[in-house]
Amino acid sequence: MTTGLVTGTIEFSAVDGPGNRFVTFLQGCNLDCLACHNPYTINVCNDCGICVEGCPSGALSLVGTRVAWDPTVCLGSDACLTVCPYDATPKARTMTPAQLVDLVRPAAPFLSGITVSGGEATQQAAFVRAFFEVLRDDPATAGLTRFVDTNGDAPQATWDLLDPVMDAAMVDLKALDADLHRRLTGHGNALILDSIRTLAARGRLYEVRLLLASGVNDSDDLLARTGAFLAAVDPTMRVKVIGYRPHGVRPSPIPLLEPTAEHLAHCATVLAGTGDFKLVTL
């Protein structure tokens, strides 16, 4: 049976795709972004036990060599995330697609769709496909759209696997410049650019998201080149301009500053000069 490692869920979200959406966060990511707002989703818990003693509710314990989490007594403290030196969480749960759909079903009448996020959802592509298949075939959830929120760092084979069961993907592009992208994420961006092309060609690209940190990846020249690349793929695509915010972010070797609303508006203006994009600023 296919299972997935699930970090958590949100029953209702208005910022993870169109409409009101149920969001599932999967554990594990293949990038190490300096601006990551949920770095505890990057790695899988290695059962070191450092978090157990500091748990204020006693919800964590060592069972043999494994860290066990009891959600019935957990108070929702982030103490375990704060002390973890490995960018992981002991609260991730192994679930089947059917168990996850059981969580969606009560909220389904109030939802527009489902978004699978992370971490990086495509790291568990087989689970995402199985989850989407169950959603598609369940009468209570069949009418909900199925989206993937992704960093795009996935080969075409991953999109081949997901294409039959997903409606669209939202792709984060941290920087068009490969060297800057590597400094910001620890990884190149060749697969990400290929994913944008592939998804757009298949009609599966909902939007490209540009997370901008003031003075880092928001120069007029870089934005113009980014806009030119996106326009060559689809001059009418939806592009979301998102300002970096420091909440939940780890200390960074590159100073990351939050841009002003005025500067984000300027960035959107630069992009608007390169294509007929559906621009959204957040």
Secondary structure as UniProt FT lines:
FT   STRAND          4..13
FT   STRAND          21..26
FT   TURN            34..35
FT   HELIX           39..41
FT   HELIX           50..53
FT   TURN            56..57
FT   STRAND          60..63
FT   TURN            64..65
FT   STRAND          66..69
FT   TURN            71..73
FT   HELIX           79..83
FT   TURN            85..86
FT   TURN            90..91
FT   STRAND          93..95
FT   HELIX           97..104
FT   HELIX           105..110
FT   STRAND          113..117
FT   HELIX           121..124
FT   HELIX           125..137
FT   TURN            139..143
FT   STRAND          145..150
FT   HELIX           156..162
FT   TURN            163..165
FT   STRAND          168..172
FT   HELIX           178..185
FT   HELIX           190..201
FT   TURN            202..203
FT   STRAND          205..212
FT   TURN            214..216
FT   HELIX           220..233
FT   TURN            235..236
FT   STRAND          238..243
FT   TURN            247..248
FT   HELIX           261..272
FT   TURN            273..274
FT   STRAND          278..281
//
